[in-house]
Amino acid sequence: MSDTIIRQHLLSLLNSGDAHQDIDSAIDEIPAAVRGKRPTGSPHSPWELLEHIRIAQADILEYSQDPKHVSPEFPTGYWPATPEPPTESAWDESVASFRATRAAVSAIAGDESKDLYAKIPHSTANWLAQILLIADHNTYHLGQLVLLRRMLTA
């Protein structure tokens, strides 16, 4: 498989839905009234999932770029403190931050000068593995987010 095809596939994984709903529309479809609600039996609210996705994605990117980066404490550092957004603007700020970080990851994936297979100097991983990790993690939690939205708005 050519490098161009792999890069196109990575960008598709990060930014589109292909065989499932895309993460942007899923996030946009969460009504403000239910963003901090946990359906019966669910350990998470939409806010908690959004923040978890944002925090993990940013952590993976920052770790990959900066050998001095310190990851949050696991697992508590990867989840918000409360099921509800702490302010009225918190949801929109989190969405903007998630999208900005994803754009940075996408820029790396699409940069033909970046060797996706070269080991990251301070890690055992390479860029291909890190990008796939982000895409896989985002997609996993996307399914949960879609399910929560359906449960909360049925």
Secondary structure, 3 states (H helix, E strand, C coil): CCHHHHHHHHHHHHHCCCCCCCHHHHHHCCCHHHCCCCCCCCCCCHHHHHHHHHHHHHHHHHHHHCCCCCCCCCCHHHCCCCCCCCCCCHHHHHHHHHHHHHHHHHHHHHCCCCCCCCECCCCCCEHHHHHHHHHHHHHHHHHHHHHHHHHHHC
